[in-house]
C-alpha cells in the first residue's frame, strides 16, 4: 500500500490497520527474510509451527540477520524437531 501510494507511510498504514507503528515495523521486517524462508513460512501449518516453537517473536529475531545464508542456517536449526527430556 505504501509502494503503490495508497498510504504515505507506516503511521498511516498503522492507523488504517488499527495497530501500532511498531507492529507495522515488526511485520514489514519479515520482508528481510530470504524469499525461500518466506515461502516456507506461508505454507507452514500452524500445528507444525507450534510443535517446533516457531512464532512471530522467533521470526523477528531471525530478521535481525541480514545475510540470507546465515538466515537459512538459523531457519534449518529452527525446523529441527526438538527432543524433550522427561524427568522422573
N, CA, C and O atoms as a CHARMM CRD file, in Angstrom:
* protein
*
  352
    1    1 UNK  N      0.82200  -1.19100   0.00000 PROA 1      0.00000
    2    1 UNK  CA     0.00000   0.00000   0.00000 PROA 1      0.00000
    3    1 UNK  C      0.86800   1.25700   0.00000 PROA 1      0.00000
    4    1 UNK  O      0.53100   2.25800  -0.63200 PROA 1      0.00000
    5    2 UNK  N      1.98500   1.19100   0.71500 PROA 2      0.00000
    6    2 UNK  CA     2.90600   2.32900   0.70800 PROA 2      0.00000
    7    2 UNK  C      3.53300   2.46400  -0.68000 PROA 2      0.00000
    8    2 UNK  O      3.58700   3.55400  -1.25100 PROA 2      0.00000
    9    3 UNK  N      4.00200   1.34300  -1.20600 PROA 3      0.00000
   10    3 UNK  CA     4.65800   1.35200  -2.50700 PROA 3      0.00000
   11    3 UNK  C      3.74000   1.87500  -3.60300 PROA 3      0.00000
   12    3 UNK  O      4.18500   2.59000  -4.50000 PROA 3      0.00000
   13    4 UNK  N      2.46100   1.52000  -3.53300 PROA 4      0.00000
   14    4 UNK  CA     1.52300   1.95800  -4.56900 PROA 4      0.00000
   15    4 UNK  C      0.94500   3.34900  -4.30300 PROA 4      0.00000
   16    4 UNK  O      0.22900   3.89200  -5.14400 PROA 4      0.00000
   17    5 UNK  N      1.25100   3.92600  -3.13900 PROA 5      0.00000
   18    5 UNK  CA     0.79700   5.28100  -2.84700 PROA 5      0.00000
   19    5 UNK  C     -0.56900   5.37700  -2.19400 PROA 5      0.00000
   20    5 UNK  O     -1.09300   6.47600  -2.01200 PROA 5      0.00000
   21    6 UNK  N     -1.15600   4.23000  -1.83600 PROA 6      0.00000
   22    6 UNK  CA    -2.46500   4.24400  -1.16900 PROA 6      0.00000
   23    6 UNK  C     -2.34400   4.92300   0.19400 PROA 6      0.00000
   24    6 UNK  O     -3.21900   5.69000   0.59700 PROA 6      0.00000
   25    7 UNK  N     -1.25900   4.63400   0.89200 PROA 7      0.00000
   26    7 UNK  CA    -0.94600   5.32200   2.15000 PROA 7      0.00000
   27    7 UNK  C      0.46800   5.88800   2.01900 PROA 7      0.00000
   28    7 UNK  O      1.28700   5.37800   1.25500 PROA 7      0.00000
   29    8 UNK  N      0.73500   6.94900   2.77700 PROA 8      0.00000
   30    8 UNK  CA     2.00800   7.64500   2.59400 PROA 8      0.00000
   31    8 UNK  C      3.14900   7.09100   3.44300 PROA 8      0.00000
   32    8 UNK  O      4.31600   7.22600   3.07400 PROA 8      0.00000
   33    9 UNK  N      2.82100   6.46400   4.58700 PROA 9      0.00000
   34    9 UNK  CA     3.88800   5.99500   5.47600 PROA 9      0.00000
   35    9 UNK  C      3.34900   4.95300   6.46700 PROA 9      0.00000
   36    9 UNK  O      2.16800   4.60600   6.44600 PROA 9      0.00000
   37   10 UNK  N      4.24400   4.46600   7.33100 PROA 10     0.00000
   38   10 UNK  CA     3.86200   3.43800   8.30600 PROA 10     0.00000
   39   10 UNK  C      2.83000   3.94500   9.31000 PROA 10     0.00000
   40   10 UNK  O      2.00200   3.17200   9.79200 PROA 10     0.00000
   41   11 UNK  N      2.87700   5.22700   9.62200 PROA 11     0.00000
   42   11 UNK  CA     1.90100   5.79800  10.56300 PROA 11     0.00000
   43   11 UNK  C      0.49800   5.65600   9.98200 PROA 11     0.00000
   44   11 UNK  O     -0.42400   5.20400  10.66200 PROA 11     0.00000
   45   12 UNK  N      0.34900   6.04300   8.72700 PROA 12     0.00000
   46   12 UNK  CA    -0.95900   5.94900   8.06800 PROA 12     0.00000
   47   12 UNK  C     -1.39500   4.49200   7.92900 PROA 12     0.00000
   48   12 UNK  O     -2.57000   4.16800   8.10100 PROA 12     0.00000
   49   13 UNK  N     -0.45000   3.63100   7.61900 PROA 13     0.00000
   50   13 UNK  CA    -0.75100   2.20500   7.49200 PROA 13     0.00000
   51   13 UNK  C     -1.20300   1.62700   8.82800 PROA 13     0.00000
   52   13 UNK  O     -2.15100   0.84500   8.88300 PROA 13     0.00000
   53   14 UNK  N     -0.52700   2.01100   9.89800 PROA 14     0.00000
   54   14 UNK  CA    -0.89000   1.53700  11.23600 PROA 14     0.00000
   55   14 UNK  C     -2.29500   2.01800  11.61400 PROA 14     0.00000
   56   14 UNK  O     -3.08800   1.25800  12.17100 PROA 14     0.00000
   57   15 UNK  N     -2.59300   3.27100  11.31200 PROA 15     0.00000
   58   15 UNK  CA    -3.92000   3.79700  11.60900 PROA 15     0.00000
   59   15 UNK  C     -4.98400   3.04600  10.82400 PROA 15     0.00000
   60   15 UNK  O     -6.03800   2.70900  11.36200 PROA 15     0.00000
   61   16 UNK  N     -4.71000   2.78700   9.56900 PROA 16     0.00000
   62   16 UNK  CA    -5.65400   2.05500   8.72600 PROA 16     0.00000
   63   16 UNK  C     -5.88600   0.63700   9.25200 PROA 16     0.00000
   64   16 UNK  O     -7.01500   0.14800   9.26500 PROA 16     0.00000
   65   17 UNK  N     -4.80900  -0.01200   9.68300 PROA 17     0.00000
   66   17 UNK  CA    -4.91600  -1.38200  10.18800 PROA 17     0.00000
   67   17 UNK  C     -5.26000  -1.46400  11.65700 PROA 17     0.00000
   68   17 UNK  O     -5.42300  -2.55500  12.20400 PROA 17     0.00000
   69   18 UNK  N     -5.37100  -0.30300  12.30300 PROA 18     0.00000
   70   18 UNK  CA    -5.68700  -0.23300  13.73600 PROA 18     0.00000
   71   18 UNK  C     -4.69800  -1.02100  14.59600 PROA 18     0.00000
   72   18 UNK  O     -5.06700  -1.76600  15.50400 PROA 18     0.00000
   73   19 UNK  N     -3.42100  -0.81400  14.26000 PROA 19     0.00000
   74   19 UNK  CA    -2.33100  -1.40700  15.03600 PROA 19     0.00000
   75   19 UNK  C     -1.31100  -0.31200  15.31100 PROA 19     0.00000
   76   19 UNK  O     -1.42500   0.79500  14.78300 PROA 19     0.00000
   77   20 UNK  N     -0.32500  -0.61400  16.12700 PROA 20     0.00000
   78   20 UNK  CA     0.71500   0.37400  16.43600 PROA 20     0.00000
   79   20 UNK  C      1.72100   0.45800  15.28300 PROA 20     0.00000
   80   20 UNK  O      1.84000  -0.45500  14.46600 PROA 20     0.00000
   81   21 UNK  N      2.44000   1.58600  15.24700 PROA 21     0.00000
   82   21 UNK  CA     3.50200   1.73800  14.25000 PROA 21     0.00000
   83   21 UNK  C      4.56400   0.66800  14.43800 PROA 21     0.00000
   84   21 UNK  O      5.10000   0.13600  13.46600 PROA 21     0.00000
   85   22 UNK  N      4.86400   0.35400  15.69300 PROA 22     0.00000
   86   22 UNK  CA     5.89400  -0.65600  15.93300 PROA 22     0.00000
   87   22 UNK  C      5.46400  -2.02200  15.40200 PROA 22     0.00000
   88   22 UNK  O      6.30000  -2.78800  14.92300 PROA 22     0.00000
   89   23 UNK  N      4.17200  -2.33200  15.48200 PROA 23     0.00000
   90   23 UNK  CA     3.68200  -3.61200  14.94000 PROA 23     0.00000
   91   23 UNK  C      3.83500  -3.63500  13.42300 PROA 23     0.00000
   92   23 UNK  O      4.20200  -4.66400  12.85600 PROA 23     0.00000
   93   24 UNK  N      3.56400  -2.53300  12.76900 PROA 24     0.00000
   94   24 UNK  CA     3.75000  -2.45700  11.31700 PROA 24     0.00000
   95   24 UNK  C      5.22500  -2.67000  10.98200 PROA 24     0.00000
   96   24 UNK  O      5.55200  -3.40100  10.04800 PROA 24     0.00000
   97   25 UNK  N      6.10400  -2.04100  11.73500 PROA 25     0.00000
   98   25 UNK  CA     7.54200  -2.20600  11.52100 PROA 25     0.00000
   99   25 UNK  C      7.95400  -3.65800  11.73000 PROA 25     0.00000
  100   25 UNK  O      8.73800  -4.20200  10.95400 PROA 25     0.00000
  101   26 UNK  N      7.42200  -4.28500  12.78300 PROA 26     0.00000
  102   26 UNK  CA     7.75000  -5.68900  13.04900 PROA 26     0.00000
  103   26 UNK  C      7.30600  -6.57800  11.88900 PROA 26     0.00000
  104   26 UNK  O      8.04300  -7.46800  11.46600 PROA 26     0.00000
  105   27 UNK  N      6.11400  -6.33700  11.38300 PROA 27     0.00000
  106   27 UNK  CA     5.59200  -7.16600  10.29300 PROA 27     0.00000
  107   27 UNK  C      6.35800  -6.92900   8.99100 PROA 27     0.00000
  108   27 UNK  O      6.65900  -7.87500   8.26300 PROA 27     0.00000
  109   28 UNK  N      6.67000  -5.67300   8.70400 PROA 28     0.00000
  110   28 UNK  CA     7.40000  -5.40000   7.46400 PROA 28     0.00000
  111   28 UNK  C      8.84400  -5.89200   7.52900 PROA 28     0.00000
  112   28 UNK  O      9.46400  -6.12500   6.49200 PROA 28     0.00000
  113   29 UNK  N      9.38300  -6.05000   8.73500 PROA 29     0.00000
  114   29 UNK  CA    10.74700  -6.58100   8.84800 PROA 29     0.00000
  115   29 UNK  C     10.81900  -8.01900   8.34000 PROA 29     0.00000
  116   29 UNK  O     11.89400  -8.49900   7.98100 PROA 29     0.00000
  117   30 UNK  N      9.68100  -8.70400   8.31000 PROA 30     0.00000
  118   30 UNK  CA     9.66100 -10.07400   7.77500 PROA 30     0.00000
  119   30 UNK  C     10.03700 -10.09300   6.29800 PROA 30     0.00000
  120   30 UNK  O     10.41900 -11.13400   5.76200 PROA 30     0.00000
  121   31 UNK  N      9.92800  -8.93400   5.63800 PROA 31     0.00000
  122   31 UNK  CA    10.34200  -8.84500   4.23500 PROA 31     0.00000
  123   31 UNK  C     11.85300  -8.97700   4.08400 PROA 31     0.00000
  124   31 UNK  O     12.34400  -9.18700   2.97500 PROA 31     0.00000
  125   32 UNK  N     12.59500  -8.85600   5.18100 PROA 32     0.00000
  126   32 UNK  CA    14.05500  -9.03300   5.15100 PROA 32     0.00000
  127   32 UNK  C     14.46200 -10.50400   5.12500 PROA 32     0.00000
  128   32 UNK  O     15.64000 -10.82000   4.95600 PROA 32     0.00000
  129   33 UNK  N     13.50700 -11.38900   5.28900 PROA 33     0.00000
  130   33 UNK  CA    13.81900 -12.81900   5.24800 PROA 33     0.00000
  131   33 UNK  C     14.07600 -13.26000   3.80900 PROA 33     0.00000
  132   33 UNK  O     13.50400 -12.71500   2.86500 PROA 33     0.00000
  133   34 UNK  N     14.93300 -14.24100   3.66500 PROA 34     0.00000
  134   34 UNK  CA    15.20300 -14.81300   2.34200 PROA 34     0.00000
  135   34 UNK  C     13.88200 -15.28200   1.72900 PROA 34     0.00000
  136   34 UNK  O     13.03200 -15.81600   2.44100 PROA 34     0.00000
  137   35 UNK  N     13.69900 -15.09300   0.42500 PROA 35     0.00000
  138   35 UNK  CA    12.43800 -15.45200  -0.22200 PROA 35     0.00000
  139   35 UNK  C     12.00300 -16.89500   0.02000 PROA 35     0.00000
  140   35 UNK  O     10.81400 -17.15700   0.20600 PROA 35     0.00000
  141   36 UNK  N     12.95000 -17.83600   0.01800 PROA 36     0.00000
  142   36 UNK  CA    12.57900 -19.23600   0.23400 PROA 36     0.00000
  143   36 UNK  C     12.06600 -19.46400   1.65800 PROA 36     0.00000
  144   36 UNK  O     11.19000 -20.30200   1.87300 PROA 36     0.00000
  145   37 UNK  N     12.60300 -18.72500   2.62700 PROA 37     0.00000
  146   37 UNK  CA    12.11500 -18.84000   4.00800 PROA 37     0.00000
  147   37 UNK  C     10.71200 -18.24900   4.09400 PROA 37     0.00000
  148   37 UNK  O      9.83300 -18.81900   4.74000 PROA 37     0.00000
  149   38 UNK  N     10.50200 -17.10900   3.44400 PROA 38     0.00000
  150   38 UNK  CA     9.16600 -16.50900   3.41900 PROA 38     0.00000
  151   38 UNK  C      8.14700 -17.50100   2.87400 PROA 38     0.00000
  152   38 UNK  O      7.05400 -17.64900   3.42000 PROA 38     0.00000
  153   39 UNK  N      8.51600 -18.17300   1.80100 PROA 39     0.00000
  154   39 UNK  CA     7.60500 -19.13900   1.19000 PROA 39     0.00000
  155   39 UNK  C      7.30500 -20.29500   2.14600 PROA 39     0.00000
  156   39 UNK  O      6.15500 -20.71400   2.27900 PROA 39     0.00000
  157   40 UNK  N      8.33400 -20.80300   2.80400 PROA 40     0.00000
  158   40 UNK  CA     8.11600 -21.89400   3.75700 PROA 40     0.00000
  159   40 UNK  C      7.18200 -21.46300   4.88300 PROA 40     0.00000
  160   40 UNK  O      6.32200 -22.23000   5.31600 PROA 40     0.00000
  161   41 UNK  N      7.35600 -20.23300   5.35200 PROA 41     0.00000
  162   41 UNK  CA     6.50100 -19.72000   6.42200 PROA 41     0.00000
  163   41 UNK  C      5.05100 -19.63900   5.95100 PROA 41     0.00000
  164   41 UNK  O      4.13000 -19.98200   6.69300 PROA 41     0.00000
  165   42 UNK  N      4.85600 -19.18300   4.71400 PROA 42     0.00000
  166   42 UNK  CA     3.49500 -19.06700   4.17800 PROA 42     0.00000
  167   42 UNK  C      2.76600 -20.41000   4.15700 PROA 42     0.00000
  168   42 UNK  O      1.55200 -20.47200   4.35200 PROA 42     0.00000
  169   43 UNK  N      3.51800 -21.47900   3.91900 PROA 43     0.00000
  170   43 UNK  CA     2.90400 -22.80400   3.82000 PROA 43     0.00000
  171   43 UNK  C      3.06900 -23.65000   5.08400 PROA 43     0.00000
  172   43 UNK  O      2.68400 -24.81900   5.10700 PROA 43     0.00000
  173   44 UNK  N      3.63700 -23.06300   6.12200 PROA 44     0.00000
  174   44 UNK  CA     3.85700 -23.79000   7.37100 PROA 44     0.00000
  175   44 UNK  C      2.52500 -23.95900   8.10300 PROA 44     0.00000
  176   44 UNK  O      1.82500 -22.98600   8.38300 PROA 44     0.00000
  177   45 UNK  N      2.20000 -25.18200   8.39900 PROA 45     0.00000
  178   45 UNK  CA     0.95100 -25.45100   9.12900 PROA 45     0.00000
  179   45 UNK  C      1.10300 -25.00900  10.57700 PROA 45     0.00000
  180   45 UNK  O      2.17600 -25.13400  11.16600 PROA 45     0.00000
  181   46 UNK  N      0.02900 -24.49600  11.13700 PROA 46     0.00000
  182   46 UNK  CA     0.08900 -23.95700  12.49500 PROA 46     0.00000
  183   46 UNK  C      0.49000 -25.02600  13.51700 PROA 46     0.00000
  184   46 UNK  O      1.20900 -24.73000  14.47100 PROA 46     0.00000
  185   47 UNK  N      0.03100 -26.26100  13.32200 PROA 47     0.00000
  186   47 UNK  CA     0.40000 -27.34100  14.25300 PROA 47     0.00000
  187   47 UNK  C      1.90000 -27.60700  14.21200 PROA 47     0.00000
  188   47 UNK  O      2.52500 -27.83600  15.24700 PROA 47     0.00000
  189   48 UNK  N      2.47200 -27.57600  13.01500 PROA 48     0.00000
  190   48 UNK  CA     3.91100 -27.81100  12.88900 PROA 48     0.00000
  191   48 UNK  C      4.68600 -26.65000  13.50900 PROA 48     0.00000
  192   48 UNK  O      5.67300 -26.86300  14.21400 PROA 48     0.00000
  193   49 UNK  N      4.23800 -25.42000  13.24500 PROA 49     0.00000
  194   49 UNK  CA     4.90000 -24.24900  13.82800 PROA 49     0.00000
  195   49 UNK  C      4.85300 -24.32100  15.34600 PROA 49     0.00000
  196   49 UNK  O      5.83700 -24.01200  16.01800 PROA 49     0.00000
  197   50 UNK  N      3.72500 -24.72300  15.88000 PROA 50     0.00000
  198   50 UNK  CA     3.57600 -24.85000  17.33800 PROA 50     0.00000
  199   50 UNK  C      4.49800 -25.93500  17.87800 PROA 50     0.00000
  200   50 UNK  O      5.16200 -25.73800  18.89600 PROA 50     0.00000
  201   51 UNK  N      4.54100 -27.06400  17.20700 PROA 51     0.00000
  202   51 UNK  CA     5.38800 -28.18800  17.63200 PROA 51     0.00000
  203   51 UNK  C      6.86300 -27.79800  17.63700 PROA 51     0.00000
  204   51 UNK  O      7.61700 -28.20600  18.52000 PROA 51     0.00000
  205   52 UNK  N      7.26900 -27.00300  16.64100 PROA 52     0.00000
  206   52 UNK  CA     8.66500 -26.59900  16.52100 PROA 52     0.00000
  207   52 UNK  C      8.99300 -25.34400  17.32700 PROA 52     0.00000
  208   52 UNK  O     10.16100 -24.97500  17.44800 PROA 52     0.00000
  209   53 UNK  N      7.97600 -24.69000  17.87700 PROA 53     0.00000
  210   53 UNK  CA     8.20200 -23.47900  18.65900 PROA 53     0.00000
  211   53 UNK  C      8.49600 -22.26000  17.79800 PROA 53     0.00000
  212   53 UNK  O      9.16600 -21.32500  18.23600 PROA 53     0.00000
  213   54 UNK  N      7.98600 -22.27700  16.56400 PROA 54     0.00000
  214   54 UNK  CA     8.19800 -21.15800  15.65600 PROA 54     0.00000
  215   54 UNK  C      7.04700 -20.17700  15.83200 PROA 54     0.00000
  216   54 UNK  O      5.88300 -20.51700  15.62200 PROA 54     0.00000
  217   55 UNK  N      7.39300 -18.95700  16.22000 PROA 55     0.00000
  218   55 UNK  CA     6.39900 -17.92100  16.46700 PROA 55     0.00000
  219   55 UNK  C      6.87100 -16.60500  15.86400 PROA 55     0.00000
  220   55 UNK  O      7.99800 -16.50500  15.37900 PROA 55     0.00000
  221   56 UNK  N      6.01100 -15.60400  15.89600 PROA 56     0.00000
  222   56 UNK  CA     6.38000 -14.29400  15.34600 PROA 56     0.00000
  223   56 UNK  C      7.60400 -13.70900  16.04700 PROA 56     0.00000
  224   56 UNK  O      8.49600 -13.21400  15.35900 PROA 56     0.00000
  225   57 UNK  N      7.69500 -13.73800  17.37300 PROA 57     0.00000
  226   57 UNK  CA     8.91000 -13.21900  18.00700 PROA 57     0.00000
  227   57 UNK  C     10.17900 -13.96800  17.58700 PROA 57     0.00000
  228   57 UNK  O     11.24000 -13.35800  17.45000 PROA 57     0.00000
  229   58 UNK  N     10.07700 -15.26600  17.38400 PROA 58     0.00000
  230   58 UNK  CA    11.23000 -16.05700  16.93400 PROA 58     0.00000
  231   58 UNK  C     11.62500 -15.62200  15.52000 PROA 58     0.00000
  232   58 UNK  O     12.80900 -15.47000  15.21700 PROA 58     0.00000
  233   59 UNK  N     10.63400 -15.42600  14.67100 PROA 59     0.00000
  234   59 UNK  CA    10.91600 -14.98600  13.30600 PROA 59     0.00000
  235   59 UNK  C     11.48600 -13.58000  13.28400 PROA 59     0.00000
  236   59 UNK  O     12.34300 -13.26500  12.45800 PROA 59     0.00000
  237   60 UNK  N     11.01500 -12.73700  14.18600 PROA 60     0.00000
  238   60 UNK  CA    11.52300 -11.36400  14.27500 PROA 60     0.00000
  239   60 UNK  C     13.01800 -11.37000  14.58200 PROA 60     0.00000
  240   60 UNK  O     13.77100 -10.56500  14.03400 PROA 60     0.00000
  241   61 UNK  N     13.44600 -12.28100  15.46000 PROA 61     0.00000
  242   61 UNK  CA    14.87800 -12.40300  15.75900 PROA 61     0.00000
  243   61 UNK  C     15.65000 -12.82900  14.51000 PROA 61     0.00000
  244   61 UNK  O     16.76800 -12.37400  14.27000 PROA 61     0.00000
  245   62 UNK  N     15.04000 -13.70000  13.73100 PROA 62     0.00000
  246   62 UNK  CA    15.67800 -14.16900  12.50700 PROA 62     0.00000
  247   62 UNK  C     15.86300 -13.02100  11.50600 PROA 62     0.00000
  248   62 UNK  O     16.84200 -13.00900  10.76000 PROA 62     0.00000
  249   63 UNK  N     14.93900 -12.06400  11.48200 PROA 63     0.00000
  250   63 UNK  CA    15.04800 -10.93700  10.54600 PROA 63     0.00000
  251   63 UNK  C     16.20300 -10.01000  10.89300 PROA 63     0.00000
  252   63 UNK  O     16.62000  -9.20700  10.05900 PROA 63     0.00000
  253   64 UNK  N     16.72500 -10.11000  12.10700 PROA 64     0.00000
  254   64 UNK  CA    17.86400  -9.27100  12.50300 PROA 64     0.00000
  255   64 UNK  C     19.13600  -9.69000  11.77700 PROA 64     0.00000
  256   64 UNK  O     20.08400  -8.91100  11.68000 PROA 64     0.00000
  257   65 UNK  N     19.15900 -10.91000  11.27200 PROA 65     0.00000
  258   65 UNK  CA    20.28900 -11.40100  10.48400 PROA 65     0.00000
  259   65 UNK  C     20.00900 -11.07700   9.02900 PROA 65     0.00000
  260   65 UNK  O     19.07900 -11.62300   8.43600 PROA 65     0.00000
  261   66 UNK  N     20.80500 -10.19500   8.45400 PROA 66     0.00000
  262   66 UNK  CA    20.53100  -9.74100   7.09300 PROA 66     0.00000
  263   66 UNK  C     21.16400 -10.62100   6.02000 PROA 66     0.00000
  264   66 UNK  O     20.76100 -10.55900   4.85900 PROA 66     0.00000
  265   67 UNK  N     22.14900 -11.44000   6.38700 PROA 67     0.00000
  266   67 UNK  CA    22.75400 -12.35100   5.40600 PROA 67     0.00000
  267   67 UNK  C     21.85900 -13.57900   5.24200 PROA 67     0.00000
  268   67 UNK  O     21.61600 -14.32500   6.19100 PROA 67     0.00000
  269   68 UNK  N     21.38300 -13.76600   4.03300 PROA 68     0.00000
  270   68 UNK  CA    20.45300 -14.86300   3.79000 PROA 68     0.00000
  271   68 UNK  C     21.06400 -16.22800   4.07300 PROA 68     0.00000
  272   68 UNK  O     20.35600 -17.13600   4.50900 PROA 68     0.00000
  273   69 UNK  N     22.36100 -16.39400   3.83600 PROA 69     0.00000
  274   69 UNK  CA    22.98900 -17.68600   4.12800 PROA 69     0.00000
  275   69 UNK  C     22.91700 -17.98700   5.62500 PROA 69     0.00000
  276   69 UNK  O     22.65500 -19.12200   6.02300 PROA 69     0.00000
  277   70 UNK  N     23.15000 -16.96800   6.44900 PROA 70     0.00000
  278   70 UNK  CA    23.06200 -17.14300   7.90500 PROA 70     0.00000
  279   70 UNK  C     21.60300 -17.39000   8.31700 PROA 70     0.00000
  280   70 UNK  O     21.33200 -18.22600   9.18000 PROA 70     0.00000
  281   71 UNK  N     20.67400 -16.66400   7.70100 PROA 71     0.00000
  282   71 UNK  CA    19.25200 -16.87400   7.99100 PROA 71     0.00000
  283   71 UNK  C     18.86100 -18.32200   7.70400 PROA 71     0.00000
  284   71 UNK  O     18.15800 -18.95800   8.48800 PROA 71     0.00000
  285   72 UNK  N     19.32400 -18.81800   6.58200 PROA 72     0.00000
  286   72 UNK  CA    18.97300 -20.18800   6.19700 PROA 72     0.00000
  287   72 UNK  C     19.52100 -21.19300   7.20100 PROA 72     0.00000
  288   72 UNK  O     18.84900 -22.17200   7.52600 PROA 72     0.00000
  289   73 UNK  N     20.73300 -20.96300   7.69400 PROA 73     0.00000
  290   73 UNK  CA    21.29700 -21.84400   8.72000 PROA 73     0.00000
  291   73 UNK  C     20.43200 -21.80400   9.97900 PROA 73     0.00000
  292   73 UNK  O     20.10100 -22.84300  10.54800 PROA 73     0.00000
  293   74 UNK  N     20.06900 -20.59000  10.40700 PROA 74     0.00000
  294   74 UNK  CA    19.24000 -20.44000  11.60500 PROA 74     0.00000
  295   74 UNK  C     17.85900 -21.05300  11.38600 PROA 74     0.00000
  296   74 UNK  O     17.30700 -21.68700  12.28500 PROA 74     0.00000
  297   75 UNK  N     17.30600 -20.86400  10.19200 PROA 75     0.00000
  298   75 UNK  CA    15.98400 -21.41800   9.87500 PROA 75     0.00000
  299   75 UNK  C     16.02100 -22.94600   9.92100 PROA 75     0.00000
  300   75 UNK  O     15.12300 -23.57700  10.47700 PROA 75     0.00000
  301   76 UNK  N     17.06500 -23.53400   9.33400 PROA 76     0.00000
  302   76 UNK  CA    17.18600 -25.00200   9.38100 PROA 76     0.00000
  303   76 UNK  C     17.25700 -25.48500  10.82400 PROA 76     0.00000
  304   76 UNK  O     16.66600 -26.50700  11.17300 PROA 76     0.00000
  305   77 UNK  N     17.96800 -24.75900  11.64500 PROA 77     0.00000
  306   77 UNK  CA    18.06800 -25.10400  13.06400 PROA 77     0.00000
  307   77 UNK  C     16.69800 -25.03200  13.74200 PROA 77     0.00000
  308   77 UNK  O     16.35600 -25.88600  14.55900 PROA 77     0.00000
  309   78 UNK  N     15.93100 -24.01900  13.40000 PROA 78     0.00000
  310   78 UNK  CA    14.58100 -23.88400  13.97300 PROA 78     0.00000
  311   78 UNK  C     13.66500 -25.01400  13.51900 PROA 78     0.00000
  312   78 UNK  O     12.79800 -25.45800  14.27000 PROA 78     0.00000
  313   79 UNK  N     13.85900 -25.47100  12.30000 PROA 79     0.00000
  314   79 UNK  CA    12.98600 -26.50500  11.72600 PROA 79     0.00000
  315   79 UNK  C     13.27500 -27.90600  12.26500 PROA 79     0.00000
  316   79 UNK  O     12.48100 -28.82800  12.07600 PROA 79     0.00000
  317   80 UNK  N     14.42300 -28.05700  12.94200 PROA 80     0.00000
  318   80 UNK  CA    14.73100 -29.38200  13.51100 PROA 80     0.00000
  319   80 UNK  C     13.82800 -29.64900  14.68900 PROA 80     0.00000
  320   80 UNK  O     13.66400 -28.78800  15.55300 PROA 80     0.00000
  321   81 UNK  N     13.23900 -30.82500  14.73700 PROA 81     0.00000
  322   81 UNK  CA    12.39500 -31.14900  15.88700 PROA 81     0.00000
  323   81 UNK  C     13.21300 -31.12800  17.17200 PROA 81     0.00000
  324   81 UNK  O     14.34400 -31.61100  17.21800 PROA 81     0.00000
  325   82 UNK  N     12.62600 -30.56700  18.19100 PROA 82     0.00000
  326   82 UNK  CA    13.28400 -30.51100  19.49200 PROA 82     0.00000
  327   82 UNK  C     12.99900 -31.79800  20.26500 PROA 82     0.00000
  328   82 UNK  O     11.87200 -32.29300  20.28600 PROA 82     0.00000
  329   83 UNK  N     14.02600 -32.31600  20.88800 PROA 83     0.00000
  330   83 UNK  CA    13.86300 -33.52100  21.69800 PROA 83     0.00000
  331   83 UNK  C     13.60000 -33.07400  23.12700 PROA 83     0.00000
  332   83 UNK  O     14.40200 -32.36000  23.72900 PROA 83     0.00000
  333   84 UNK  N     12.47300 -33.50300  23.65400 PROA 84     0.00000
  334   84 UNK  CA    12.15200 -33.13000  25.03000 PROA 84     0.00000
  335   84 UNK  C     12.53200 -34.26400  25.96000 PROA 84     0.00000
  336   84 UNK  O     12.29000 -35.43500  25.66700 PROA 84     0.00000
  337   85 UNK  N     13.11500 -33.91200  27.05200 PROA 85     0.00000
  338   85 UNK  CA    13.55700 -34.91000  28.02400 PROA 85     0.00000
  339   85 UNK  C     12.53700 -34.99100  29.15200 PROA 85     0.00000
  340   85 UNK  O     12.12000 -33.97300  29.70300 PROA 85     0.00000
  341   86 UNK  N     12.15200 -36.18400  29.47800 PROA 86     0.00000
  342   86 UNK  CA    11.20400 -36.39200  30.57000 PROA 86     0.00000
  343   86 UNK  C     11.98200 -36.73000  31.80700 PROA 86     0.00000
  344   86 UNK  O     12.78200 -37.66500  31.81000 PROA 86     0.00000
  345   87 UNK  N     11.75500 -35.97100  32.86900 PROA 87     0.00000
  346   87 UNK  CA    12.44000 -36.20300  34.14100 PROA 87     0.00000
  347   87 UNK  C     11.56800 -37.10900  35.01600 PROA 87     0.00000
  348   87 UNK  O     10.34100 -37.01900  34.98200 PROA 87     0.00000
  349   88 UNK  N     12.20200 -37.97300  35.78900 PROA 88     0.00000
  350   88 UNK  CA    11.45400 -38.86200  36.69400 PROA 88     0.00000
  351   88 UNK  C     11.22300 -38.22100  38.01800 PROA 88     0.00000
  352   88 UNK  O     10.61100 -38.82500  38.89900 PROA 88     0.00000
